[in-house]
Amino acid sequence: MTDERDPAPAGFSGPRRALVLTGATLVVLLVGAAIGMLITTARVDRAPSAPSPESVDVGFAQDMQVHHLQAVTMAGIARDHTTDPEVHTLAFDIESTQLGQASEMAGWLTVWGRPELPDAGRGHMAWMTGSGHGHGDATTAAGGSARMPGMATTEELNRLRTVSGKELDVLFLQLMLRHHQGAIPMAQFAADRAGTGYVRDLAQKILSGQTAEVTLMTTMLAARGATPLPPPN
């Protein structure tokens, strides 16, 4: 009996089928990223001037890109190893959406002539100084933080790579839920205060999308008899 959910060509099985599926997924993600970069360049080229290095626009693009890329990593692990169709769908959606958004933000920074990472001495989230939001780990002298709220530790990522079955599904949902909870205040701040229209627009999309996914993942955890991790500081 053929599994109707299996998109691999007839006659492909085992490792060969996995290779086909992985290759197809990479093509989809890379094409999406390339399109995002082209759209970004067209938008930024119409902007009157590049935002300053200390602006909300630049800080948000630098930090949210880093935040997104860790989510892409976690989602890729879950997509490759889960046997739960609901978790697989969510992981693929997060991976593809956040890779495209990270590519768009990288495009902004390239056209603005700004580095993709914040200055090491400044740290993350210095652009939110005075906002009243938590800044994760230790604060730098410039008011930023060494690690953004919601980010998984190296130990947590290594554990996600080694577990399987229900344990994998629950850990992925817990880590991604906390990850989203850390990103939402960042997106809200940029949606309210970024000086560039297309930056505010993307921040609002991130805010809306991740808020909805927080509700979904909370429900999915409850259905699997698990609870969320403590929210980030």
Accessible surface in RSA format (square Angstrom, percent):
REM  Atomic radii and reference values for relative SASA: ProtOr
REM  Chains: A
REM  Algorithm: Lee & Richards
REM  Probe-radius: 1.40
REM  Slices: 20
REM RES _ NUM      All-atoms   Total-Side   Main-Chain    Non-polar    All polar
REM                ABS   REL    ABS   REL    ABS   REL    ABS   REL    ABS   REL
RES MET A   1   246.54 127.7 154.95 102.5  91.59 218.1 132.12 112.3 114.43 151.6
RES THR A   2   113.76  80.9  97.30  98.6  16.46  39.2  66.17  88.9  47.59  71.9
RES ASP A   3    70.16  49.1  56.60  56.3  13.56  32.1  34.75  81.8  35.40  35.3
RES GLU A   4   175.39 100.7 138.54 104.8  36.84  87.7  58.44 113.0 116.94  95.5
RES ARG A   5   168.21  70.6 141.77  72.3  26.45  63.0  83.84 114.6  84.38  51.1
RES ASP A   6    42.67  29.9  22.68  22.6  19.99  47.3  15.60  36.7  27.07  27.0
RES PRO A   7   107.12  78.1  70.68  64.4  36.44 132.5  83.35  68.8  23.78 147.8
RES ALA A   8    17.35  15.9   0.89   1.4  16.46  37.4   1.34   1.9  16.00  42.4
RES PRO A   9    69.04  50.3  55.25  50.4  13.79  50.1  66.90  55.2   2.14  13.3
RES ALA A  10   106.34  97.8  69.52 107.3  36.82  83.8  80.83 113.8  25.51  67.6
RES GLY A  11    78.95  97.4   0.00   N/A  78.95  97.4  43.32 118.9  35.63  79.8
RES PHE A  12    53.08  26.6  42.60  26.4  10.48  27.3  42.66  25.9  10.42  29.8
RES SER A  13    77.25  65.3  70.64  94.3   6.60  15.2  35.96  76.6  41.29  57.8
RES GLY A  14    38.83  47.9   0.00   N/A  38.83  47.9  32.54  89.3   6.29  14.1
RES PRO A  15   121.84  88.8 110.33 100.6  11.52  41.9 117.13  96.7   4.72  29.3
RES ARG A  16   151.36  63.6 145.32  74.1   6.03  14.4  50.61  69.2 100.75  61.1
RES ARG A  17    87.61  36.8  87.61  44.7   0.00   0.0   2.07   2.8  85.54  51.8
RES ALA A  18    54.49  50.1  49.24  76.0   5.25  11.9  53.94  76.0   0.56   1.5
RES LEU A  19   131.68  73.3 125.57  89.8   6.11  15.4 129.33  90.8   2.35   6.3
RES VAL A  20    49.19  32.4  40.36  36.5   8.83  21.3  46.83  40.7   2.35   6.4
RES LEU A  21    61.43  34.2  60.05  43.0   1.38   3.5  60.70  42.6   0.73   2.0
RES THR A  22    56.06  39.9  55.08  55.8   0.98   2.3  36.05  48.4  20.01  30.2
RES GLY A  23    29.45  36.3   0.00   N/A  29.45  36.3  28.77  79.0   0.67   1.5
RES ALA A  24    54.18  49.8  44.47  68.6   9.71  22.1  50.92  71.7   3.26   8.6
RES THR A  25    20.50  14.6  17.68  17.9   2.82   6.7   2.71   3.6  17.79  26.9
RES LEU A  26    88.35  49.2  88.35  63.2   0.00   0.0  88.35  62.0   0.00   0.0
RES VAL A  27    90.64  59.6  89.08  80.6   1.57   3.8  90.64  78.8   0.00   0.0
RES VAL A  28    83.30  54.8  75.24  68.1   8.06  19.4  79.44  69.0   3.86  10.5
RES LEU A  29    10.71   6.0   6.87   4.9   3.84   9.7   9.35   6.6   1.36   3.7
RES LEU A  30   115.10  64.1 110.62  79.1   4.47  11.2 111.06  78.0   4.03  10.8
RES VAL A  31    79.52  52.3  76.91  69.6   2.61   6.3  79.39  69.0   0.13   0.4
RES GLY A  32    33.19  40.9   0.00   N/A  33.19  40.9  28.06  77.0   5.14  11.5
RES ALA A  33    14.56  13.4  14.04  21.7   0.52   1.2  14.10  19.9   0.46   1.2
RES ALA A  34    54.35  50.0  46.44  71.7   7.91  18.0  53.17  74.9   1.18   3.1
RES ILE A  35    90.89  51.7  90.89  67.7   0.00   0.0  90.89  65.4   0.00   0.0
RES GLY A  36    11.36  14.0   0.00   N/A  11.36  14.0  11.04  30.3   0.32   0.7
RES MET A  37    74.87  38.8  74.60  49.4   0.28   0.7  72.49  61.6   2.38   3.2
RES LEU A  38   130.14  72.5 123.79  88.6   6.36  16.0 124.26  87.3   5.89  15.8
RES ILE A  39    81.48  46.4  78.34  58.4   3.14   7.6  81.46  58.7   0.02   0.1
RES THR A  40     0.00   0.0   0.00   0.0   0.00   0.0   0.00   0.0   0.00   0.0
RES THR A  41    55.55  39.5  55.55  56.3   0.00   0.0  40.26  54.1  15.29  23.1
RES ALA A  42    51.19  47.1  40.57  62.6  10.62  24.2  49.44  69.6   1.76   4.7
RES ARG A  43    71.60  30.1  67.90  34.6   3.70   8.8  10.76  14.7  60.84  36.9
RES VAL A  44     7.78   5.1   3.40   3.1   4.38  10.6   3.40   3.0   4.38  11.9
RES ASP A  45    97.43  68.2  65.11  64.8  32.32  76.4  28.45  67.0  68.98  68.8
RES ARG A  46   180.54  75.8 147.29  75.1  33.26  79.2  77.53 106.0 103.01  62.4
RES ALA A  47    28.36  26.1   6.21   9.6  22.14  50.4  11.40  16.1  16.96  44.9
RES PRO A  48   140.13 102.1  98.70  90.0  41.43 150.6 111.22  91.8  28.91 179.7
RES SER A  49    85.57  72.3  65.28  87.1  20.29  46.7  46.53  99.1  39.04  54.7
RES ALA A  50    46.42  42.7  20.85  32.2  25.58  58.2  22.29  31.4  24.13  63.9
RES PRO A  51    19.81  14.4   8.14   7.4  11.67  42.4  19.81  16.4   0.00   0.0
RES SER A  52    55.53  46.9  47.64  63.6   7.89  18.2  37.06  78.9  18.48  25.9
RES PRO A  53    70.82  51.6  60.95  55.6   9.87  35.9  61.05  50.4   9.77  60.7
RES GLU A  54   109.46  62.8  95.13  72.0  14.33  34.1  46.08  89.1  63.38  51.7
RES SER A  55    23.77  20.1  14.03  18.7   9.73  22.4  23.49  50.0   0.27   0.4
RES VAL A  56    27.41  18.0  24.12  21.8   3.30   7.9  24.12  21.0   3.30   8.9
RES ASP A  57     5.59   3.9   5.59   5.6   0.00   0.0   0.07   0.2   5.52   5.5
RES VAL A  58     0.98   0.6   0.98   0.9   0.00   0.0   0.98   0.8   0.00   0.0
RES GLY A  59     6.61   8.1   0.00   N/A   6.61   8.1   6.61  18.1   0.00   0.0
RES PHE A  60     0.00   0.0   0.00   0.0   0.00   0.0   0.00   0.0   0.00   0.0
RES ALA A  61     0.00   0.0   0.00   0.0   0.00   0.0   0.00   0.0   0.00   0.0
RES GLN A  62    12.41   6.9  12.41   9.1   0.00   0.0   0.00   0.0  12.41   9.4
RES ASP A  63     1.42   1.0   1.42   1.4   0.00   0.0   0.31   0.7   1.11   1.1
RES MET A  64     0.00   0.0   0.00   0.0   0.00   0.0   0.00   0.0   0.00   0.0
RES GLN A  65     8.77   4.9   8.77   6.4   0.00   0.0   1.24   2.6   7.53   5.7
RES VAL A  66    33.54  22.1  30.78  27.9   2.76   6.7  31.90  27.7   1.63   4.4
RES HIS A  67     1.10   0.6   1.10   0.8   0.00   0.0   0.00   0.0   1.10   1.3
RES HIS A  68     0.52   0.3   0.52   0.4   0.00   0.0   0.00   0.0   0.52   0.6
RES LEU A  69    79.05  44.0  76.31  54.6   2.74   6.9  76.70  53.9   2.35   6.3
RES GLN A  70    25.16  14.1  19.56  14.3   5.60  13.3  12.27  26.1  12.89   9.8
RES ALA A  71     0.00   0.0   0.00   0.0   0.00   0.0   0.00   0.0   0.00   0.0
RES VAL A  72    22.08  14.5  21.12  19.1   0.96   2.3  21.12  18.4   0.96   2.6
RES THR A  73    56.11  39.9  46.10  46.7  10.01  23.9  28.80  38.7  27.31  41.3
RES MET A  74     0.26   0.1   0.26   0.2   0.00   0.0   0.21   0.2   0.04   0.1
RES ALA A  75     0.00   0.0   0.00   0.0   0.00   0.0   0.00   0.0   0.00   0.0
RES GLY A  76    10.09  12.4   0.00   N/A  10.09  12.4  10.09  27.7   0.00   0.0
RES ILE A  77    20.88  11.9  17.50  13.0   3.38   8.1  19.80  14.3   1.08   2.9
RES ALA A  78     0.02   0.0   0.02   0.0   0.00   0.0   0.02   0.0   0.00   0.0
RES ARG A  79    25.65  10.8  19.36   9.9   6.30  15.0   2.22   3.0  23.43  14.2
RES ASP A  80    80.64  56.5  47.01  46.8  33.63  79.5  16.26  38.3  64.38  64.2
RES HIS A  81   109.01  59.6  92.27  64.1  16.74  42.8  55.09  56.8  53.91  62.7
RES THR A  82    16.31  11.6   0.03   0.0  16.28  38.8   0.39   0.5  15.93  24.1
RES THR A  83   122.73  87.3  92.57  93.8  30.16  71.9  79.40 106.6  43.34  65.5
RES ASP A  84    30.73  21.5  26.13  26.0   4.59  10.9  11.06  26.0  19.67  19.6
RES PRO A  85    75.11  54.7  65.84  60.0   9.27  33.7  73.28  60.5   1.83  11.4
RES GLU A  86    86.19  49.5  77.46  58.6   8.73  20.8  40.06  77.5  46.12  37.7
RES VAL A  87     0.04   0.0   0.04   0.0   0.00   0.0   0.04   0.0   0.00   0.0
RES HIS A  88    77.92  42.6  77.92  54.2   0.00   0.0  48.93  50.4  29.00  33.7
RES THR A  89    78.85  56.1  76.18  77.2   2.66   6.4  52.67  70.7  26.18  39.6
RES LEU A  90     8.58   4.8   6.17   4.4   2.42   6.1   8.23   5.8   0.35   0.9
RES ALA A  91     0.00   0.0   0.00   0.0   0.00   0.0   0.00   0.0   0.00   0.0
RES PHE A  92    58.72  29.4  58.72  36.4   0.00   0.0  58.72  35.6   0.00   0.0
RES ASP A  93    66.11  46.3  64.76  64.5   1.34   3.2  15.81  37.2  50.29  50.2
RES ILE A  94     1.04   0.6   0.15   0.1   0.89   2.1   1.04   0.7   0.00   0.0
RES GLU A  95     9.52   5.5   9.52   7.2   0.00   0.0   0.00   0.0   9.52   7.8
RES SER A  96    35.60  30.1  25.14  33.6  10.45  24.1  16.23  34.6  19.37  27.1
RES THR A  97    71.43  50.8  60.42  61.3  11.01  26.2  45.13  60.6  26.30  39.8
RES GLN A  98     5.37   3.0   5.37   3.9   0.00   0.0   3.17   6.8   2.19   1.7
RES LEU A  99    34.40  19.2  34.40  24.6   0.00   0.0  34.40  24.2   0.00   0.0
RES GLY A 100    18.73  23.1   0.00   N/A  18.73  23.1  16.42  45.1   2.32   5.2
RES GLN A 101    26.28  14.7  25.04  18.3   1.24   2.9  10.34  22.0  15.94  12.1
RES ALA A 102     2.94   2.7   2.47   3.8   0.47   1.1   2.68   3.8   0.26   0.7
RES SER A 103    15.34  13.0  10.48  14.0   4.86  11.2   6.22  13.2   9.12  12.8
RES GLU A 104    20.50  11.8  20.50  15.5   0.00   0.0   0.48   0.9  20.01  16.3
RES MET A 105     0.00   0.0   0.00   0.0   0.00   0.0   0.00   0.0   0.00   0.0
RES ALA A 106    13.57  12.5  13.57  20.9   0.00   0.0  13.57  19.1   0.00   0.0
RES GLY A 107     1.33   1.6   0.00   N/A   1.33   1.6   1.33   3.7   0.00   0.0
RES TRP A 108     0.00   0.0   0.00   0.0   0.00   0.0   0.00   0.0   0.00   0.0
RES LEU A 109     0.00   0.0   0.00   0.0   0.00   0.0   0.00   0.0   0.00   0.0
RES THR A 110    89.17  63.4  69.29  70.2  19.88  47.4  64.15  86.2  25.02  37.8
RES VAL A 111    58.11  38.2  28.36  25.7  29.75  71.7  34.48  30.0  23.64  64.1
RES TRP A 112    12.60   5.1   2.33   1.1  10.27  24.1   3.00   1.6   9.60  15.6
RES GLY A 113    60.99  75.2   0.00   N/A  60.99  75.2  35.74  98.1  25.25  56.6
RES ARG A 114    60.54  25.4  51.54  26.3   9.00  21.4   2.96   4.0  57.58  34.9
RES PRO A 115    88.91  64.8  75.33  68.7  13.57  49.3  88.03  72.7   0.87   5.4
RES GLU A 116    83.04  47.7  77.62  58.7   5.41  12.9  26.29  50.8  56.75  46.3
RES LEU A 117   113.03  62.9 108.12  77.4   4.91  12.3 108.12  75.9   4.91  13.2
RES PRO A 118    23.27  17.0  10.92  10.0  12.35  44.9  12.59  10.4  10.68  66.4
RES ASP A 119    97.47  68.3  82.73  82.3  14.74  34.9  33.98  80.0  63.50  63.3
RES ALA A 120   100.66  92.6  69.45 107.2  31.21  71.0  79.65 112.2  21.01  55.7
RES GLY A 121    51.38  63.4   0.00   N/A  51.38  63.4  40.21 110.4  11.17  25.0
RES ARG A 122    74.50  31.3  73.22  37.3   1.28   3.1  25.60  35.0  48.91  29.6
RES GLY A 123     9.90  12.2   0.00   N/A   9.90  12.2   8.04  22.1   1.86   4.2
RES HIS A 124    32.62  17.8  32.57  22.6   0.05   0.1   8.34   8.6  24.29  28.3
RES MET A 125     2.18   1.1   1.64   1.1   0.53   1.3   1.64   1.4   0.53   0.7
RES ALA A 126     9.68   8.9   2.16   3.3   7.52  17.1   2.16   3.0   7.52  19.9
RES TRP A 127    21.63   8.7   6.54   3.2  15.09  35.4  11.50   6.1  10.13  16.4
RES MET A 128     0.00   0.0   0.00   0.0   0.00   0.0   0.00   0.0   0.00   0.0
RES THR A 129    85.56  60.9  60.96  61.8  24.61  58.6  60.82  81.7  24.75  37.4
RES GLY A 130    79.30  97.8   0.00   N/A  79.30  97.8  40.27 110.5  39.04  87.4
RES SER A 131    25.57  21.6   0.61   0.8  24.96  57.5   2.68   5.7  22.90  32.1
RES GLY A 132    80.60  99.4   0.00   N/A  80.60  99.4  43.53 119.5  37.07  83.0
RES HIS A 133    67.96  37.1  58.10  40.4   9.86  25.2  37.83  39.0  30.12  35.1
RES GLY A 134    36.25  44.7   0.00   N/A  36.25  44.7  20.73  56.9  15.52  34.8
RES HIS A 135    35.27  19.3  28.13  19.5   7.14  18.3  23.36  24.1  11.91  13.9
RES GLY A 136    28.27  34.9   0.00   N/A  28.27  34.9   8.32  22.8  19.95  44.7
RES ASP A 137    64.76  45.4  52.03  51.8  12.73  30.1  22.04  51.9  42.72  42.6
RES ALA A 138    78.10  71.8  59.77  92.2  18.33  41.7  72.33 101.9   5.76  15.3
RES THR A 139    90.76  64.5  59.56  60.4  31.20  74.4  37.24  50.0  53.51  80.9
RES THR A 140    36.94  26.3  23.24  23.6  13.70  32.6  31.45  42.2   5.49   8.3
RES ALA A 141   119.85 110.2  67.97 104.9  51.88 118.0  81.35 114.6  38.50 102.0
RES ALA A 142    51.44  47.3  22.80  35.2  28.64  65.2  35.54  50.1  15.90  42.1
RES GLY A 143    19.02  23.5   0.00   N/A  19.02  23.5  15.34  42.1   3.68   8.2
RES GLY A 144     0.00   0.0   0.00   N/A   0.00   0.0   0.00   0.0   0.00   0.0
RES SER A 145     0.05   0.0   0.00   0.0   0.05   0.1   0.00   0.0   0.05   0.1
RES ALA A 146    70.97  65.3  43.87  67.7  27.09  61.6  51.28  72.2  19.69  52.2
RES ARG A 147    78.02  32.8  75.84  38.7   2.19   5.2  37.91  51.8  40.12  24.3
RES MET A 148     3.53   1.8   0.97   0.6   2.56   6.1   0.97   0.8   2.56   3.4
RES PRO A 149     9.65   7.0   6.24   5.7   3.41  12.4   9.65   8.0   0.00   0.0
RES GLY A 150     5.76   7.1   0.00   N/A   5.76   7.1   0.76   2.1   5.00  11.2
RES MET A 151    21.15  11.0  18.71  12.4   2.44   5.8  18.71  15.9   2.44   3.2
RES ALA A 152     5.19   4.8   0.53   0.8   4.66  10.6   0.53   0.7   4.66  12.3
RES THR A 153    43.42  30.9  39.75  40.3   3.67   8.7  40.65  54.6   2.77   4.2
RES THR A 154    91.63  65.2  85.74  86.9   5.88  14.0  49.06  65.9  42.57  64.4
RES GLU A 155   127.41  73.2 119.90  90.7   7.51  17.9  68.01 131.5  59.40  48.5
RES GLU A 156    43.48  25.0  41.59  31.5   1.89   4.5  22.03  42.6  21.45  17.5
RES LEU A 157    24.76  13.8  24.76  17.7   0.00   0.0  24.76  17.4   0.00   0.0
RES ASN A 158    73.09  50.4  71.72  69.3   1.38   3.3  24.16  58.1  48.93  47.3
RES ARG A 159   118.51  49.8 113.36  57.8   5.15  12.3  45.82  62.6  72.69  44.1
RES LEU A 160     0.80   0.4   0.02   0.0   0.78   2.0   0.02   0.0   0.78   2.1
RES ARG A 161   124.22  52.2  98.48  50.2  25.74  61.3  46.01  62.9  78.21  47.4
RES THR A 162   109.82  78.1  75.27  76.3  34.55  82.3  71.21  95.7  38.60  58.4
RES VAL A 163    23.72  15.6  10.97   9.9  12.75  30.7  16.26  14.1   7.46  20.2
RES SER A 164    80.85  68.3  72.46  96.7   8.39  19.3  35.71  76.0  45.14  63.2
RES GLY A 165    34.15  42.1   0.00   N/A  34.15  42.1  29.20  80.1   4.96  11.1
RES LYS A 166   129.27  63.1 117.68  72.2  11.59  27.6  74.59  67.1  54.67  58.2
RES GLU A 167    89.25  51.2  78.12  59.1  11.13  26.5  34.04  65.8  55.21  45.1
RES LEU A 168     0.34   0.2   0.34   0.2   0.00   0.0   0.34   0.2   0.00   0.0
RES ASP A 169     8.64   6.1   8.64   8.6   0.00   0.0   0.17   0.4   8.46   8.4
RES VAL A 170    22.72  15.0  22.72  20.6   0.00   0.0  22.72  19.7   0.00   0.0
RES LEU A 171     9.51   5.3   9.20   6.6   0.31   0.8   9.39   6.6   0.13   0.3
RES PHE A 172     0.00   0.0   0.00   0.0   0.00   0.0   0.00   0.0   0.00   0.0
RES LEU A 173     0.00   0.0   0.00   0.0   0.00   0.0   0.00   0.0   0.00   0.0
RES GLN A 174    28.76  16.1  28.50  20.8   0.26   0.6   0.00   0.0  28.76  21.8
RES LEU A 175     1.20   0.7   0.67   0.5   0.53   1.3   0.67   0.5   0.53   1.4
RES MET A 176     0.03   0.0   0.01   0.0   0.02   0.0   0.01   0.0   0.02   0.0
RES LEU A 177     1.66   0.9   1.66   1.2   0.00   0.0   1.66   1.2   0.00   0.0
RES ARG A 178    37.64  15.8  37.30  19.0   0.34   0.8   9.91  13.6  27.72  16.8
RES HIS A 179     1.86   1.0   1.86   1.3   0.00   0.0   0.26   0.3   1.60   1.9
RES HIS A 180     0.10   0.1   0.10   0.1   0.00   0.0   0.00   0.0   0.10   0.1
RES GLN A 181    51.77  28.9  42.80  31.3   8.97  21.4  15.19  32.3  36.57  27.7
RES GLY A 182     1.81   2.2   0.00   N/A   1.81   2.2   0.87   2.4   0.94   2.1
RES ALA A 183     0.37   0.3   0.37   0.6   0.00   0.0   0.37   0.5   0.00   0.0
RES ILE A 184    37.09  21.1  36.73  27.4   0.36   0.9  37.09  26.7   0.00   0.0
RES PRO A 185    39.79  29.0  37.22  33.9   2.57   9.4  39.79  32.9   0.00   0.0
RES MET A 186     0.46   0.2   0.46   0.3   0.00   0.0   0.46   0.4   0.00   0.0
RES ALA A 187     0.00   0.0   0.00   0.0   0.00   0.0   0.00   0.0   0.00   0.0
RES GLN A 188    68.01  38.0  68.01  49.7   0.00   0.0  27.42  58.4  40.59  30.8
RES PHE A 189    13.50   6.8  10.65   6.6   2.85   7.4  13.50   8.2   0.00   0.0
RES ALA A 190     0.00   0.0   0.00   0.0   0.00   0.0   0.00   0.0   0.00   0.0
RES ALA A 191    15.56  14.3   2.55   3.9  13.01  29.6   2.55   3.6  13.01  34.5
RES ASP A 192    96.12  67.3  62.90  62.6  33.21  78.5  21.81  51.3  74.30  74.1
RES ARG A 193   145.54  61.1 121.64  62.0  23.90  56.9  35.30  48.2 110.24  66.8
RES ALA A 194     4.54   4.2   0.00   0.0   4.54  10.3   0.00   0.0   4.54  12.0
RES GLY A 195    65.82  81.2   0.00   N/A  65.82  81.2  35.32  96.9  30.50  68.3
RES THR A 196    26.52  18.9  23.12  23.4   3.40   8.1  16.06  21.6  10.46  15.8
RES GLY A 197    31.03  38.3   0.00   N/A  31.03  38.3  21.96  60.3   9.06  20.3
RES TYR A 198    27.45  12.8  23.70  13.5   3.74   9.7  23.69  17.8   3.75   4.6
RES VAL A 199     0.00   0.0   0.00   0.0   0.00   0.0   0.00   0.0   0.00   0.0
RES ARG A 200    91.66  38.5  90.23  46.0   1.43   3.4  20.40  27.9  71.26  43.2
RES ASP A 201    86.19  60.4  82.11  81.7   4.08   9.6  18.10  42.6  68.09  67.9
RES LEU A 202     7.83   4.4   6.98   5.0   0.85   2.1   7.59   5.3   0.24   0.6
RES ALA A 203     0.00   0.0   0.00   0.0   0.00   0.0   0.00   0.0   0.00   0.0
RES GLN A 204    83.70  46.8  83.70  61.2   0.00   0.0  42.81  91.1  40.89  31.0
RES LYS A 205   123.63  60.3 112.65  69.1  10.99  26.2  75.79  68.2  47.85  51.0
RES ILE A 206     3.37   1.9   0.70   0.5   2.67   6.4   3.37   2.4   0.00   0.0
RES LEU A 207    20.04  11.2  19.96  14.3   0.08   0.2  20.04  14.1   0.00   0.0
RES SER A 208    62.22  52.6  48.84  65.2  13.37  30.8  39.62  84.4  22.59  31.6
RES GLY A 209    35.35  43.6   0.00   N/A  35.35  43.6  34.08  93.5   1.27   2.8
RES GLN A 210     9.21   5.2   9.21   6.7   0.00   0.0   6.49  13.8   2.72   2.1
RES THR A 211    65.92  46.9  65.00  65.9   0.92   2.2  61.10  82.1   4.83   7.3
RES ALA A 212    63.75  58.6  50.90  78.5  12.86  29.3  58.76  82.7   4.99  13.2
RES GLU A 213    37.13  21.3  36.70  27.8   0.42   1.0  11.96  23.1  25.17  20.5
RES VAL A 214    27.67  18.2  27.67  25.0   0.00   0.0  27.67  24.0   0.00   0.0
RES THR A 215    90.27  64.2  85.31  86.5   4.96  11.8  65.27  87.7  25.00  37.8
RES LEU A 216    76.38  42.5  72.10  51.6   4.28  10.8  76.11  53.5   0.27   0.7
RES MET A 217     0.00   0.0   0.00   0.0   0.00   0.0   0.00   0.0   0.00   0.0
RES THR A 218    57.35  40.8  56.41  57.2   0.94   2.2  50.02  67.2   7.33  11.1
RES THR A 219    84.90  60.4  79.62  80.7   5.28  12.6  62.87  84.5  22.02  33.3
RES MET A 220     3.36   1.7   2.16   1.4   1.20   2.9   3.31   2.8   0.05   0.1
RES LEU A 221     0.24   0.1   0.24   0.2   0.00   0.0   0.24   0.2   0.00   0.0
RES ALA A 222    70.91  65.2  50.44  77.8  20.48  46.6  53.39  75.2  17.53  46.4
RES ALA A 223    83.31  76.6  38.76  59.8  44.55 101.3  51.46  72.5  31.85  84.4
RES ARG A 224    34.90  14.7  28.59  14.6   6.31  15.0  21.48  29.4  13.42   8.1
RES GLY A 225    74.38  91.7   0.00   N/A  74.38  91.7  37.47 102.8  36.91  82.7
RES ALA A 226    19.74  18.2   8.71  13.4  11.04  25.1  14.37  20.2   5.37  14.2
RES THR A 227    99.06  70.5  96.61  97.9   2.45   5.8  68.92  92.6  30.14  45.6
RES PRO A 228    59.21  43.2  42.74  39.0  16.48  59.9  42.74  35.3  16.48 102.4
RES LEU A 229    45.31  25.2  40.07  28.7   5.24  13.2  40.89  28.7   4.42  11.9
RES PRO A 230   105.51  76.9  96.26  87.7   9.26  33.6 102.36  84.5   3.15  19.6
RES PRO A 231    93.58  68.2  82.12  74.9  11.46  41.7  82.12  67.8  11.46  71.2
RES PRO A 232    34.19  24.9   8.84   8.1  25.36  92.2  17.05  14.1  17.14 106.6
RES ASN A 233   138.61  95.6 108.61 105.0  30.00  72.2  42.37 102.0  96.24  93.0
END  Absolute sums over single chains surface
CHAIN  1 A    11414.2       8801.5       2612.8       7144.1       4270.1
END  Absolute sums over all chains
TOTAL         11414.2       8801.5       2612.8       7144.1       4270.1
